[in-house]
Every structure is written in structure tokens, then in C-alpha cells.
Amino acid sequence: MAHRSDPDAISGPYDPDPDAEEDLWFLPAPPDPDASPADLPWAGPSRPGWDLRVPTWATAEAALAGDLARAALALGALDERVRTGPAGLRQRLVCAEVAELSWHLGDRVTVDRLALYLVLRLAAVGEDAAALARAAWAVRRLDRGGAADLSDLAAFLGRSLRDTLPDADLATRPVGTEFDALARDWEAELADAAGQHPLTRSALAWHGWRRRGLSGDAALLEGAVTAARIGAEALRPGGLGFVPVALGGNSPLIEGGSARARLAAWLRAVEQAALRGLMEADRLSRWEAEARTRTASMSGRIPAQLLAALLAWPLVSAPMLEAETGASRAAVQRNMNRFQDLGLVQEVTGQARFRYWRLAL
């Protein structure tokens, strides 16, 4: 190999080139002085689609005034229909919304399994038991109705005592002082949005909840239910009591997009969910009127009790109806067979035992 001090020597492949500029290829290139601020690497949080501050939601609300009006109109119509419509409509809507939320957020609890669990407390094990317990918790929180009292968020969620107990869910979500700090930040954001419409605040609450990870990955149902109750501030007491969103699709529950895009998806889902609820109310009203006519000749109190239970639950079994009405198993079976002959219900299993029925809508 040639000596480095010899200028006439032939350089080797590993000798440095004295005429070449040092190129630190492993370092990022310097920023372009002509680039806009949104293109600079440190300006990521200010890019369109990532600025989710409260003023941005207020601007989005103003731009989506028409969408907000349509969603509020449909929601108000459903709220009034719950007051005057068929008995059991509200309970059906609560169960349907929770089942849709559960499905979209990963628990995969169907509405029929939820109904059976709520009435009969059928045993479940492992992840299935945890998913059903979360869904039952959501039904209880939505069934309370009215605006949520969030002065003690941990108490609203039922975490006050659970945080001290071994729970698989608690391993993936903040507890104690960590939860308190995140909750205060979330509550402060909602307080800043106090002047916005409840539907806007419910969307802000959901995305703020998920962004802070207040429920971890396994219990996102908590945030969705809390947001649904916050939106109920737009409704009068004694009616629907919550804002259905998942019945309108899963798009508003997905992260991504600007505040305007997220709010637009939320309002569109609320409108679609309300319209779906109104359609269900129409179907139940027609069925109830027909059922009253066809069962007019049946004596006793049991047929009327069974009709009320059928209106309230999407799927029923003989043990479930027995628990709901207090009638004997034989009386339930006899009346359900008569209802089936009258074309009021459909048996869905095709079995002679352990049968389940639903309305023949």
C-alpha cells in the first residue's frame, strides 16, 4: 500500500479522498428555506387533519351547520317517538346501540347474546365473560338516561372500587393518579367547549378520550358510552336519554382526519342512527297493533305480558320469558306456540327444545 505522505503514490480503495467534501449521509438533509411551515418536519402537529384543538371544533361546527341541524332534527324525532311510541322501543335501541358499539370496538357481542345475558346471566368464561360484562355495564349506563354527571368520572365509570381489584382490563388502561391526570385534561378540554352544541361536544369527547387512552385498548366502550351520554344534553329528560352513533355505522369511531371530517362523520352517523331507530319504531308499532288484534280472543294476563317482553327484547327464550313474566314454563310454551300459529313470532333454532323466538316483522 502506498504511503499517505507520498503525493505520487497510487491511493488504495480505503484511502480518503482529500479533494472530496465530507458527506454525512446518515444525517437528515437541512430544511428547504422555500418550504411552507406545514412541510417542515417539526410542524407535524399543525398539519391539516391533526389540529384537534377546541377552536378548530368550533370552526368545524360552524361550517357543518346544515349537517348539525339534520342530525338534531332526526335525533329529536326519535326522542319524541320513544316517549309516545311502542313500549320497549327504548330498551331495544339501547341494546342495539351497545351491541353495535361492542362489535365495532372489538368485543363482538351480538344483540341476542347480550339480551340473554342481561336477563338470565348466562355463564361465560375468559375474554367472552369480560366482553359481556362490559356490554352489560354499557346498557346500565345508557339506560339511566339524561345528561351524564361527570363531576366524579371514576364513579361514573364504576372504577372507584374496581381499581383496587385484579382485573385483566386494568393492566391495559391508566389507573390511580395517571387516570386522574388524564381525566382532568379531558375534562378541561370539554369545559373549553361548553359553548358548543352537545352533539359537537360528544364527538369531541369521544376523540379526546381515545387520544388520551383513558380506557386503554380493551375497554373503549367506556369512552363511547360517556360521549353518548354527553350528547344527551341536547334531549329533554324522560325520552331517549342518549345519542346513538354506532347504529349509523363505524366511521365516526375510527381515528383519522381533521376535526371537520370527524365531526361530519359523527353527525352523519347520528342522523342515520336516528332514522334507523324511527324505522324500527314504525315496524314495532305495526307489529304491536297486529298482535293486539290477533290475540284479542286470548284470555288471561300472560299473553299481554309476553307481548310486552317480545317488544322489549330482540330475541327471547322460554326461560327468559319465564323470568320476565313470572309465568310457568308450561304457560310460556303454550302461549308462544299459539303466537307462532298466529304468525306473530318466528322460531329461529328449528329445534324441539331450547328454542328461541323473535318477532315476525
Contacts in CASP RR format, 6 or more apart in sequence:
PFRMAT RR
TARGET T0000
AUTHOR 0000-0000-0000
METHOD contacts of the structure
MODEL  1
MAHRSDPDAISGPYDPDPDAEEDLWFLPAPPDPDASPADLPWAGPSRPGW
DLRVPTWATAEAALAGDLARAALALGALDERVRTGPAGLRQRLVCAEVAE
LSWHLGDRVTVDRLALYLVLRLAAVGEDAAALARAAWAVRRLDRGGAADL
SDLAAFLGRSLRDTLPDADLATRPVGTEFDALARDWEAELADAAGQHPLT
RSALAWHGWRRRGLSGDAALLEGAVTAARIGAEALRPGGLGFVPVALGGN
SPLIEGGSARARLAAWLRAVEQAALRGLMEADRLSRWEAEARTRTASMSG
RIPAQLLAALLAWPLVSAPMLEAETGASRAAVQRNMNRFQDLGLVQEVTG
QARFRYWRLAL
1 12 0 8 1.000
2 9 0 8 1.000
2 10 0 8 1.000
2 11 0 8 1.000
2 12 0 8 1.000
2 15 0 8 1.000
3 9 0 8 1.000
4 15 0 8 1.000
11 17 0 8 1.000
28 41 0 8 1.000
31 40 0 8 1.000
31 41 0 8 1.000
32 39 0 8 1.000
37 43 0 8 1.000
37 46 0 8 1.000
38 44 0 8 1.000
38 46 0 8 1.000
38 47 0 8 1.000
38 48 0 8 1.000
44 50 0 8 1.000
45 51 0 8 1.000
48 258 0 8 1.000
49 256 0 8 1.000
49 257 0 8 1.000
49 258 0 8 1.000
49 259 0 8 1.000
49 261 0 8 1.000
50 257 0 8 1.000
50 258 0 8 1.000
51 258 0 8 1.000
51 259 0 8 1.000
52 207 0 8 1.000
52 208 0 8 1.000
52 211 0 8 1.000
52 259 0 8 1.000
52 262 0 8 1.000
54 189 0 8 1.000
54 192 0 8 1.000
54 193 0 8 1.000
54 196 0 8 1.000
54 204 0 8 1.000
56 258 0 8 1.000
56 259 0 8 1.000
56 260 0 8 1.000
57 193 0 8 1.000
57 196 0 8 1.000
57 200 0 8 1.000
57 203 0 8 1.000
57 204 0 8 1.000
57 259 0 8 1.000
57 263 0 8 1.000
58 193 0 8 1.000
58 196 0 8 1.000
58 200 0 8 1.000
59 259 0 8 1.000
59 260 0 8 1.000
60 200 0 8 1.000
60 258 0 8 1.000
60 259 0 8 1.000
60 260 0 8 1.000
60 262 0 8 1.000
60 263 0 8 1.000
60 264 0 8 1.000
61 68 0 8 1.000
61 196 0 8 1.000
61 197 0 8 1.000
61 200 0 8 1.000
61 263 0 8 1.000
63 260 0 8 1.000
64 260 0 8 1.000
64 263 0 8 1.000
64 264 0 8 1.000
64 267 0 8 1.000
67 263 0 8 1.000
67 264 0 8 1.000
67 267 0 8 1.000
67 268 0 8 1.000
67 271 0 8 1.000
68 197 0 8 1.000
68 199 0 8 1.000
68 200 0 8 1.000
68 267 0 8 1.000
70 267 0 8 1.000
70 271 0 8 1.000
71 199 0 8 1.000
71 267 0 8 1.000
71 268 0 8 1.000
71 270 0 8 1.000
71 271 0 8 1.000
71 274 0 8 1.000
72 197 0 8 1.000
72 199 0 8 1.000
72 234 0 8 1.000
74 270 0 8 1.000
74 271 0 8 1.000
74 274 0 8 1.000
74 275 0 8 1.000
74 278 0 8 1.000
75 199 0 8 1.000
75 234 0 8 1.000
75 235 0 8 1.000
75 240 0 8 1.000
75 243 0 8 1.000
75 270 0 8 1.000
75 271 0 8 1.000
75 274 0 8 1.000
76 235 0 8 1.000
76 240 0 8 1.000
76 274 0 8 1.000
77 274 0 8 1.000
77 278 0 8 1.000
78 240 0 8 1.000
78 244 0 8 1.000
78 274 0 8 1.000
78 277 0 8 1.000
78 278 0 8 1.000
78 281 0 8 1.000
79 235 0 8 1.000
79 236 0 8 1.000
79 239 0 8 1.000
79 240 0 8 1.000
79 241 0 8 1.000
81 89 0 8 1.000
81 277 0 8 1.000
81 278 0 8 1.000
81 281 0 8 1.000
82 89 0 8 1.000
82 90 0 8 1.000
82 93 0 8 1.000
82 239 0 8 1.000
82 240 0 8 1.000
82 281 0 8 1.000
83 238 0 8 1.000
83 239 0 8 1.000
85 281 0 8 1.000
85 284 0 8 1.000
85 285 0 8 1.000
86 281 0 8 1.000
86 284 0 8 1.000
86 285 0 8 1.000
86 288 0 8 1.000
86 311 0 8 1.000
87 288 0 8 1.000
87 308 0 8 1.000
87 311 0 8 1.000
87 312 0 8 1.000
88 284 0 8 1.000
88 308 0 8 1.000
88 311 0 8 1.000
88 312 0 8 1.000
89 280 0 8 1.000
89 281 0 8 1.000
89 284 0 8 1.000
89 311 0 8 1.000
90 239 0 8 1.000
90 240 0 8 1.000
91 143 0 8 1.000
91 312 0 8 1.000
91 313 0 8 1.000
92 280 0 8 1.000
92 284 0 8 1.000
92 311 0 8 1.000
92 312 0 8 1.000
92 313 0 8 1.000
92 314 0 8 1.000
93 240 0 8 1.000
93 244 0 8 1.000
93 247 0 8 1.000
93 277 0 8 1.000
93 280 0 8 1.000
94 139 0 8 1.000
94 142 0 8 1.000
94 143 0 8 1.000
94 242 0 8 1.000
95 111 0 8 1.000
95 114 0 8 1.000
95 115 0 8 1.000
95 118 0 8 1.000
95 139 0 8 1.000
95 313 0 8 1.000
95 314 0 8 1.000
96 111 0 8 1.000
96 247 0 8 1.000
96 280 0 8 1.000
96 314 0 8 1.000
97 142 0 8 1.000
97 228 0 8 1.000
97 242 0 8 1.000
97 244 0 8 1.000
97 245 0 8 1.000
97 246 0 8 1.000
97 247 0 8 1.000
97 273 0 8 1.000
98 109 0 8 1.000
98 114 0 8 1.000
98 135 0 8 1.000
98 138 0 8 1.000
98 139 0 8 1.000
98 142 0 8 1.000
98 221 0 8 1.000
98 225 0 8 1.000
99 109 0 8 1.000
99 110 0 8 1.000
99 111 0 8 1.000
99 114 0 8 1.000
99 135 0 8 1.000
100 246 0 8 1.000
100 247 0 8 1.000
100 248 0 8 1.000
100 249 0 8 1.000
101 138 0 8 1.000
101 221 0 8 1.000
101 224 0 8 1.000
101 225 0 8 1.000
101 245 0 8 1.000
101 246 0 8 1.000
101 253 0 8 1.000
102 108 0 8 1.000
102 109 0 8 1.000
102 114 0 8 1.000
102 131 0 8 1.000
102 134 0 8 1.000
102 135 0 8 1.000
102 138 0 8 1.000
102 221 0 8 1.000
103 109 0 8 1.000
103 110 0 8 1.000
103 246 0 8 1.000
104 246 0 8 1.000
104 249 0 8 1.000
104 250 0 8 1.000
104 253 0 8 1.000
105 220 0 8 1.000
105 221 0 8 1.000
105 224 0 8 1.000
105 253 0 8 1.000
107 131 0 8 1.000
107 134 0 8 1.000
107 135 0 8 1.000
107 221 0 8 1.000
108 131 0 8 1.000
109 131 0 8 1.000
109 132 0 8 1.000
109 135 0 8 1.000
111 314 0 8 1.000
111 315 0 8 1.000
112 314 0 8 1.000
112 315 0 8 1.000
112 356 0 8 1.000
113 132 0 8 1.000
114 132 0 8 1.000
114 135 0 8 1.000
114 136 0 8 1.000
114 139 0 8 1.000
115 313 0 8 1.000
115 314 0 8 1.000
115 315 0 8 1.000
115 316 0 8 1.000
115 320 0 8 1.000
116 122 0 8 1.000
116 315 0 8 1.000
116 317 0 8 1.000
116 320 0 8 1.000
117 124 0 8 1.000
117 132 0 8 1.000
117 135 0 8 1.000
117 136 0 8 1.000
118 136 0 8 1.000
118 139 0 8 1.000
119 313 0 8 1.000
119 320 0 8 1.000
119 323 0 8 1.000
119 324 0 8 1.000
120 317 0 8 1.000
120 319 0 8 1.000
120 320 0 8 1.000
120 323 0 8 1.000
123 129 0 8 1.000
124 132 0 8 1.000
130 168 0 8 1.000
130 169 0 8 1.000
130 218 0 8 1.000
134 169 0 8 1.000
134 219 0 8 1.000
134 221 0 8 1.000
135 221 0 8 1.000
137 158 0 8 1.000
137 221 0 8 1.000
138 221 0 8 1.000
138 224 0 8 1.000
138 225 0 8 1.000
141 148 0 8 1.000
141 156 0 8 1.000
141 225 0 8 1.000
141 229 0 8 1.000
142 225 0 8 1.000
142 228 0 8 1.000
142 229 0 8 1.000
142 241 0 8 1.000
142 242 0 8 1.000
144 229 0 8 1.000
145 229 0 8 1.000
145 232 0 8 1.000
145 237 0 8 1.000
145 238 0 8 1.000
145 239 0 8 1.000
145 240 0 8 1.000
145 241 0 8 1.000
145 242 0 8 1.000
146 229 0 8 1.000
146 232 0 8 1.000
146 233 0 8 1.000
146 235 0 8 1.000
146 237 0 8 1.000
146 238 0 8 1.000
146 241 0 8 1.000
146 242 0 8 1.000
147 229 0 8 1.000
147 230 0 8 1.000
147 231 0 8 1.000
147 232 0 8 1.000
147 233 0 8 1.000
148 156 0 8 1.000
148 226 0 8 1.000
148 229 0 8 1.000
148 230 0 8 1.000
148 232 0 8 1.000
149 156 0 8 1.000
150 156 0 8 1.000
150 187 0 8 1.000
150 190 0 8 1.000
150 226 0 8 1.000
150 230 0 8 1.000
153 183 0 8 1.000
153 187 0 8 1.000
154 160 0 8 1.000
154 163 0 8 1.000
154 179 0 8 1.000
154 180 0 8 1.000
154 183 0 8 1.000
156 226 0 8 1.000
157 222 0 8 1.000
157 226 0 8 1.000
159 175 0 8 1.000
159 179 0 8 1.000
162 170 0 8 1.000
163 170 0 8 1.000
163 175 0 8 1.000
163 176 0 8 1.000
163 179 0 8 1.000
168 218 0 8 1.000
169 218 0 8 1.000
169 219 0 8 1.000
172 216 0 8 1.000
172 217 0 8 1.000
172 218 0 8 1.000
172 219 0 8 1.000
173 179 0 8 1.000
173 213 0 8 1.000
173 214 0 8 1.000
173 215 0 8 1.000
173 216 0 8 1.000
173 217 0 8 1.000
173 218 0 8 1.000
173 219 0 8 1.000
174 182 0 8 1.000
174 213 0 8 1.000
174 214 0 8 1.000
174 216 0 8 1.000
179 214 0 8 1.000
182 212 0 8 1.000
182 213 0 8 1.000
182 214 0 8 1.000
183 214 0 8 1.000
185 212 0 8 1.000
186 205 0 8 1.000
186 208 0 8 1.000
186 209 0 8 1.000
186 212 0 8 1.000
186 214 0 8 1.000
189 204 0 8 1.000
189 208 0 8 1.000
190 201 0 8 1.000
190 204 0 8 1.000
190 205 0 8 1.000
190 230 0 8 1.000
193 200 0 8 1.000
193 201 0 8 1.000
193 204 0 8 1.000
194 201 0 8 1.000
196 204 0 8 1.000
197 234 0 8 1.000
198 230 0 8 1.000
198 231 0 8 1.000
198 232 0 8 1.000
198 233 0 8 1.000
198 234 0 8 1.000
198 243 0 8 1.000
199 231 0 8 1.000
199 234 0 8 1.000
199 243 0 8 1.000
199 266 0 8 1.000
199 267 0 8 1.000
199 270 0 8 1.000
200 263 0 8 1.000
201 230 0 8 1.000
201 231 0 8 1.000
201 233 0 8 1.000
202 227 0 8 1.000
202 228 0 8 1.000
202 230 0 8 1.000
202 231 0 8 1.000
202 243 0 8 1.000
202 245 0 8 1.000
202 266 0 8 1.000
203 227 0 8 1.000
203 252 0 8 1.000
203 262 0 8 1.000
203 263 0 8 1.000
203 266 0 8 1.000
203 267 0 8 1.000
205 223 0 8 1.000
205 226 0 8 1.000
205 227 0 8 1.000
205 230 0 8 1.000
206 223 0 8 1.000
206 224 0 8 1.000
206 226 0 8 1.000
206 227 0 8 1.000
206 252 0 8 1.000
206 253 0 8 1.000
206 266 0 8 1.000
207 255 0 8 1.000
207 262 0 8 1.000
209 215 0 8 1.000
209 222 0 8 1.000
209 223 0 8 1.000
209 226 0 8 1.000
209 227 0 8 1.000
210 220 0 8 1.000
210 223 0 8 1.000
210 255 0 8 1.000
211 255 0 8 1.000
214 222 0 8 1.000
214 223 0 8 1.000
215 221 0 8 1.000
215 222 0 8 1.000
215 223 0 8 1.000
224 245 0 8 1.000
224 246 0 8 1.000
224 253 0 8 1.000
227 243 0 8 1.000
227 245 0 8 1.000
228 242 0 8 1.000
228 243 0 8 1.000
228 244 0 8 1.000
228 245 0 8 1.000
229 241 0 8 1.000
229 242 0 8 1.000
231 242 0 8 1.000
231 243 0 8 1.000
232 240 0 8 1.000
232 241 0 8 1.000
232 242 0 8 1.000
232 243 0 8 1.000
234 243 0 8 1.000
235 241 0 8 1.000
235 243 0 8 1.000
243 270 0 8 1.000
244 270 0 8 1.000
244 273 0 8 1.000
244 274 0 8 1.000
244 277 0 8 1.000
245 252 0 8 1.000
245 253 0 8 1.000
245 266 0 8 1.000
245 269 0 8 1.000
245 270 0 8 1.000
245 273 0 8 1.000
246 253 0 8 1.000
246 269 0 8 1.000
246 273 0 8 1.000
247 269 0 8 1.000
247 272 0 8 1.000
247 273 0 8 1.000
247 276 0 8 1.000
247 277 0 8 1.000
248 268 0 8 1.000
248 269 0 8 1.000
248 270 0 8 1.000
248 272 0 8 1.000
248 273 0 8 1.000
248 276 0 8 1.000
249 269 0 8 1.000
249 272 0 8 1.000
249 273 0 8 1.000
251 265 0 8 1.000
251 268 0 8 1.000
251 269 0 8 1.000
252 262 0 8 1.000
252 265 0 8 1.000
252 266 0 8 1.000
252 268 0 8 1.000
252 269 0 8 1.000
254 265 0 8 1.000
256 262 0 8 1.000
283 361 0 8 1.000
284 311 0 8 1.000
284 359 0 8 1.000
284 361 0 8 1.000
286 361 0 8 1.000
287 311 0 8 1.000
287 344 0 8 1.000
287 359 0 8 1.000
287 360 0 8 1.000
287 361 0 8 1.000
288 307 0 8 1.000
288 311 0 8 1.000
290 344 0 8 1.000
291 307 0 8 1.000
291 310 0 8 1.000
291 339 0 8 1.000
291 344 0 8 1.000
292 307 0 8 1.000
294 342 0 8 1.000
294 343 0 8 1.000
294 344 0 8 1.000
295 303 0 8 1.000
295 307 0 8 1.000
295 339 0 8 1.000
295 342 0 8 1.000
295 344 0 8 1.000
298 335 0 8 1.000
298 338 0 8 1.000
302 325 0 8 1.000
302 327 0 8 1.000
302 331 0 8 1.000
302 332 0 8 1.000
302 335 0 8 1.000
303 335 0 8 1.000
305 324 0 8 1.000
305 325 0 8 1.000
305 326 0 8 1.000
305 327 0 8 1.000
306 321 0 8 1.000
306 325 0 8 1.000
306 327 0 8 1.000
306 332 0 8 1.000
306 335 0 8 1.000
306 336 0 8 1.000
306 339 0 8 1.000
309 316 0 8 1.000
309 320 0 8 1.000
309 321 0 8 1.000
309 324 0 8 1.000
309 325 0 8 1.000
310 316 0 8 1.000
310 339 0 8 1.000
310 344 0 8 1.000
310 345 0 8 1.000
310 357 0 8 1.000
310 359 0 8 1.000
311 359 0 8 1.000
313 320 0 8 1.000
313 324 0 8 1.000
314 358 0 8 1.000
315 348 0 8 1.000
315 356 0 8 1.000
315 357 0 8 1.000
315 358 0 8 1.000
316 324 0 8 1.000
316 356 0 8 1.000
316 357 0 8 1.000
316 358 0 8 1.000
317 354 0 8 1.000
317 355 0 8 1.000
317 356 0 8 1.000
317 357 0 8 1.000
318 329 0 8 1.000
318 332 0 8 1.000
318 333 0 8 1.000
318 336 0 8 1.000
318 355 0 8 1.000
319 329 0 8 1.000
321 327 0 8 1.000
321 332 0 8 1.000
321 336 0 8 1.000
322 328 0 8 1.000
322 329 0 8 1.000
322 332 0 8 1.000
325 332 0 8 1.000
327 335 0 8 1.000
336 345 0 8 1.000
336 357 0 8 1.000
339 345 0 8 1.000
339 357 0 8 1.000
340 346 0 8 1.000
340 347 0 8 1.000
340 357 0 8 1.000
343 360 0 8 1.000
344 359 0 8 1.000
344 360 0 8 1.000
345 357 0 8 1.000
345 358 0 8 1.000
345 359 0 8 1.000
345 360 0 8 1.000
346 357 0 8 1.000
346 358 0 8 1.000
346 359 0 8 1.000
346 360 0 8 1.000
347 355 0 8 1.000
347 356 0 8 1.000
347 357 0 8 1.000
348 356 0 8 1.000
348 357 0 8 1.000
348 358 0 8 1.000
349 355 0 8 1.000
349 356 0 8 1.000
END
